[in-house]
Amino acid sequence: MTRRIFVDSHSPALDALLEATECLRSGGLVAFPTETVYGLGGNALDGRAVQRIFEAKGRPANDPLIVHLPSADALPMVVKTIPTIVSTLAEHFWPGPLTLILPRGDNVPLSVTAGLDTVAVRVPSHPVAQALLQMSGLAIAAPSANRFGGVSPTSAEHVLRDLEGRIEMVLDGGSTPIGVESTVLDITAPIPRILRPGGISREALEAVLGRVELLERKASQEEAQASPGLLDKHYAPHHARLILLEIPQTQELWEEFTHQVAQAKKEGLRVGALVADEDLTYLDAHFPALARLALGSLSDLAAVARNLYAGMRAMDEAGIDILLVRDFGTGGLGLAIRDRLYRAASQIIRRAQNGA
């Protein structure tokens, strides 16, 4: 059985942290909340603990892990050299949802980095994660606490549905506030490059650094990945077939939506939708019986990101066969939201701005 320990998300109790720390130091696995999603933590410098993370998740060895530290001061634990740009980024974004790609320290097992000479590192801001890192004194490797390829967990309940009996403990600190994973920034390249969009927007990074590139190359599915979250099939519901409607024009969006609903019903499939608050009036008028969840307003993408994974899980657990999801654009957190939907989708239906 996996032990579930409830903790105050703002001021976790000392006894819970002591128990989790002892578990980690003995090679055990502890799921805990970060500001992004729940992480599955193990001692990053213990090769056997790292192997257990991969086994518990069913994660392929070519997909590296992110190492979590209590502060930038702890970087020498896992990094060989520290580029000067790190101090600027740490000043603006740490603690927070930014992961940096840095030269791997010799004491970091190659299993953590998928055999690469770089390591992904971040300093989380969630009080539970911070307290656990500070009390344990460990560098903690922590991918999302779910079975590989599925929808990431934003609550302890999600973790238990996926990993019950596979890990020793989960610290239940309630729902995570951001809801999508960290931004991964490669600063080993001449121009900083976003490998995975996430909780820190490209615009925020460019306001500090100037030009920031975005990885465009499609990653080989067999080679070692430069960052977590680059594999084509990821973040996908277990049962529902997700169809992303990347259609900016409102009339064309609803025409395609209507077509997809009719087609699914003809095949005897149950349809659901993840939409924006602004879509509810149309759905209430034209599809009153359709299962739907509004993730948030188009003007509040932080809410959309926070609710995205929970919405996908809820629709999956409700037995939805076809899950229609509208696009939320690429501004701010929209880039991270679209990235997750791209990788979760079985089909993407696109229309250009001019309707072509």
C-alpha positions in Angstrom: 0.0 0.0 0.0 1.1 3.5 -0.7 0.8 5.7 2.4 -1.0 9.0 1.9 -0.1 11.7 4.4 -2.1 15.0 4.3 0.0 18.1 4.8 -0.7 21.8 5.0 0.3 23.1 1.6 1.6 26.4 3.1 3.2 25.0 6.3 3.7 21.2 6.2 4.1 19.4 9.5 7.6 18.4 10.7 6.7 14.8 11.4 5.4 14.3 7.9 8.5 15.7 6.4 10.7 13.6 8.6 9.0 10.5 7.5 9.3 11.4 3.9 12.9 12.4 4.3 13.7 9.0 5.9 12.0 7.3 3.0 14.0 9.1 0.4 17.3 8.6 2.2 16.6 4.8 2.4 16.0 4.7 -1.4 12.2 5.0 -1.3 9.9 7.0 -3.6 7.8 9.9 -2.3 5.3 11.8 -4.5 4.9 15.4 -3.5 3.3 18.6 -4.8 5.2 21.2 -6.7 3.8 24.4 -8.1 3.4 22.7 -11.5 2.3 19.1 -11.0 2.9 16.3 -8.5 6.5 14.9 -8.7 7.6 11.4 -8.1 10.7 11.9 -6.0 13.8 9.8 -5.4 17.4 10.5 -4.4 18.9 11.7 -7.7 22.4 10.5 -6.7 21.2 7.0 -5.8 21.2 4.9 -9.0 18.9 2.3 -7.5 16.3 4.9 -6.4 16.5 6.4 -9.9 15.9 3.0 -11.5 12.8 2.6 -9.3 11.4 5.8 -10.6 11.6 4.5 -14.1 10.1 1.2 -13.1 7.2 2.7 -11.2 6.3 5.0 -14.1 7.0 2.5 -16.9 9.2 5.3 -18.3 11.6 4.6 -21.2 15.3 5.0 -20.3 15.8 7.6 -23.1 13.6 10.1 -21.3 15.6 12.1 -18.8 14.5 13.3 -15.3 14.5 16.7 -13.8 16.6 17.2 -10.6 15.1 19.4 -7.9 17.2 21.5 -5.6 16.3 23.8 -2.7 18.2 26.8 -4.1 20.7 27.8 -6.8 23.4 27.5 -4.1 23.0 23.7 -4.3 23.8 23.5 -8.0 27.4 22.2 -7.3 25.8 19.0 -6.0 24.7 18.1 -9.6 26.4 20.5 -12.0 29.9 20.5 -13.3 30.1 24.2 -14.3 27.7 27.1 -13.8 27.3 29.5 -16.7 27.1 33.2 -15.8 23.6 33.4 -17.2 22.3 31.2 -14.4 22.6 33.9 -11.8 20.3 36.2 -13.9 17.8 33.5 -14.5 17.8 32.4 -10.8 17.3 36.0 -9.7 14.2 36.4 -11.8 12.6 32.9 -11.9 13.9 30.7 -9.0 12.2 29.4 -7.0 9.7 28.7 -9.8 8.6 26.7 -12.8 11.8 27.0 -14.8 14.1 24.1 -15.6 17.7 24.7 -16.9 19.8 22.4 -19.0 23.3 22.5 -17.5 26.6 20.4 -17.7 26.1 17.2 -15.7 28.2 16.7 -12.5 30.2 13.5 -12.4 28.3 12.2 -9.4 24.9 12.3 -11.2 24.0 8.8 -12.5 23.7 8.7 -16.3 20.3 7.1 -15.9 19.1 10.5 -14.7 20.2 12.2 -17.9 19.4 9.4 -20.4 23.2 9.1 -20.9 23.7 12.7 -21.8 26.4 15.0 -20.4 23.7 17.6 -19.5 21.3 17.5 -16.6 17.9 19.2 -16.2 17.7 21.2 -12.9 15.1 23.4 -11.2 14.3 25.0 -7.9 10.6 24.6 -7.1 8.6 27.2 -5.2 5.9 25.1 -3.6 6.3 25.2 0.2 6.0 21.4 0.5 8.6 20.7 -2.1 10.9 23.4 -0.6 10.5 22.0 2.9 11.2 18.5 1.7 14.3 19.5 -0.2 15.7 21.6 2.6 15.1 19.0 5.3 16.4 16.0 3.3 19.5 17.8 2.0 19.1 15.7 -1.1 19.0 16.4 -4.8 15.6 14.9 -5.7 14.9 13.5 -9.2 11.2 14.0 -9.8 9.3 13.5 -13.0 5.5 13.7 -12.9 4.0 11.2 -10.5 1.9 9.2 -13.0 2.3 6.3 -15.4 4.4 7.2 -18.4 2.6 8.9 -21.3 -0.6 9.6 -19.4 -2.2 12.8 -18.1 0.0 14.4 -15.4 -1.3 14.5 -11.9 -2.4 17.8 -10.2 -3.7 16.2 -7.0 -2.7 13.3 -4.7 -5.8 11.5 -5.8 -4.5 11.5 -9.4 -1.2 10.1 -8.1 -2.9 7.2 -6.3 -5.0 6.2 -9.2 -1.8 5.7 -11.2 0.8 4.6 -8.7 -1.0 3.0 -5.8 1.2 0.2 -4.5 4.1 1.2 -6.7 5.6 3.9 -4.4 6.0 4.2 -0.7 4.3 7.5 0.0 2.4 10.5 -1.3 2.4 13.9 0.5 -1.1 15.3 -0.1 -0.9 19.1 -0.3 -4.0 19.6 -2.3 -4.2 20.8 -5.9 -1.2 22.3 -7.7 -1.5 26.0 -8.5 0.0 26.1 -12.1 -1.1 22.8 -13.5 1.3 22.3 -16.4 5.0 21.4 -16.1 8.0 23.7 -15.9 9.5 25.5 -18.9 12.7 23.7 -19.9 15.4 26.2 -21.2 18.7 25.0 -22.7 21.4 27.5 -21.9 24.2 25.4 -23.2 23.4 26.6 -26.7 24.7 30.0 -28.0 21.1 31.4 -27.9 18.9 30.2 -25.0 16.4 27.8 -26.4 13.1 26.5 -25.0 12.9 22.8 -25.3 9.5 22.4 -23.6 7.2 25.4 -23.0 5.7 25.5 -19.5 4.9 27.6 -16.5 7.3 30.5 -17.5 6.3 32.1 -20.8 8.6 32.8 -23.7 7.6 36.5 -23.3 8.8 36.5 -19.7 12.1 34.9 -20.6 12.7 37.3 -23.5 12.0 40.3 -21.2 15.0 39.2 -19.2 17.3 37.6 -21.8 16.4 39.2 -25.1 16.1 36.6 -27.9 15.0 33.1 -26.9 14.6 30.4 -29.5 11.9 27.7 -29.5 12.8 24.1 -30.4 11.2 23.3 -33.7 12.9 20.0 -34.5 10.8 16.9 -34.0 12.7 14.6 -31.6 13.6 11.1 -32.6 11.6 8.7 -30.5 14.5 6.3 -30.1 17.5 8.6 -29.2 18.1 10.1 -25.8 15.8 13.1 -25.3 17.4 16.5 -24.4 14.5 17.2 -22.1 11.4 15.5 -20.6 8.2 15.9 -22.5 9.5 15.8 -26.0 8.1 12.4 -27.1 5.3 12.6 -29.6 2.7 10.7 -27.5 2.5 12.2 -24.1 -0.1 13.6 -21.6 -2.8 11.5 -23.3 -6.0 10.3 -21.7 -6.2 6.6 -21.0 -9.4 5.9 -22.9 -10.8 9.1 -24.6 -9.5 9.9 -28.1 -8.6 13.6 -28.0 -9.3 15.7 -31.0 -7.8 19.2 -31.0 -9.6 21.9 -33.0 -7.0 24.4 -33.9 -9.4 26.7 -35.6 -9.2 30.5 -34.8 -12.3 31.6 -36.6 -15.4 31.2 -34.4 -17.8 30.2 -37.2 -15.5 27.6 -38.6 -14.7 26.3 -35.2 -18.4 25.6 -34.5 -19.0 24.1 -37.9 -16.2 21.6 -37.4 -17.4 21.0 -33.8 -20.9 20.2 -35.1 -19.4 17.9 -37.8 -17.3 16.0 -35.2 -20.2 15.5 -32.8 -22.5 14.2 -35.6 -19.8 11.8 -36.8 -19.1 10.4 -33.3 -22.8 9.9 -32.6 -23.2 8.1 -35.9 -20.6 5.7 -34.7 -22.3 5.3 -31.3 -19.5 7.1 -29.4 -19.9 9.3 -26.4 -18.7 12.8 -27.0 -17.3 15.4 -24.5 -15.7 18.8 -24.8 -13.1 20.9 -23.0 -13.9 24.5 -23.8 -13.5 28.1 -22.6 -16.0 29.9 -20.4 -16.9 32.0 -23.5 -18.1 28.9 -25.3 -20.7 27.9 -22.8 -23.5 30.1 -24.2 -23.2 28.5 -27.6 -23.0 25.0 -26.2 -26.0 25.5 -23.9 -28.0 26.7 -27.0 -26.9 24.1 -29.5 -25.6 21.1 -27.5 -27.4 21.2 -24.2 -27.0 17.5 -23.5 -23.3 17.4 -24.4 -20.8 16.6 -21.6 -18.6 19.6 -21.3 -16.1 21.3 -18.9 -15.1 24.9 -19.1 -11.4 25.3 -18.2 -11.4 29.0 -17.8 -11.7 32.2 -19.7 -9.7 32.9 -22.9 -8.4 36.0 -21.0 -7.2 33.8 -18.1 -4.9 31.2 -19.4 -3.5 30.6 -16.0 -6.9 29.2 -15.0 -7.0 27.1 -18.2 -3.6 25.6 -17.5 -4.5 24.9 -13.9 -7.6 23.0 -14.9 -6.4 21.3 -18.0 -5.1 18.0 -16.7 -7.9 17.6 -14.1 -10.4 18.2 -16.9 -8.8 15.6 -19.2 -8.9 13.1 -16.4 -12.5 13.8 -15.4 -13.7 13.3 -19.0 -11.7 10.1 -19.3 -13.1 8.8 -16.1 -16.6 9.7 -17.2 -16.3 7.2 -20.1 -16.0 9.8 -22.9 -14.9 8.2 -26.2 -14.2 11.4 -28.2 -12.9 14.4 -26.4 -13.1 17.6 -28.5 -10.8 20.4 -27.2 -10.7 23.9 -28.5 -7.3 25.7 -29.0 -6.3 28.5 -26.7 -3.7 30.3 -28.8 0.0 30.7 -28.1 0.3 33.8 -26.1 1.7 33.5 -22.6 0.8 30.1 -21.1 -1.1 29.3 -24.4 2.1 27.9 -25.8 2.5 25.4 -23.0 -1.2 24.5 -23.2 -1.0 23.9 -27.0 2.2 21.8 -26.6 0.4 19.5 -24.1 -2.7 19.2 -26.3 -0.6 18.5 -29.4 1.1 15.6 -27.6 -2.1 14.3 -26.1 -4.1 14.5 -29.3 -5.0 11.6 -31.6 -6.0 14.0 -34.3 -5.4 17.8 -34.9 -7.7 19.6 -37.2 -6.2 22.9 -38.3 -7.5 26.0 -40.1 -5.4 29.1 -41.0 -6.4 32.6 -39.8 -7.9 33.3 -43.3 -9.9 30.1 -43.3 -7.7 28.4 -45.9 
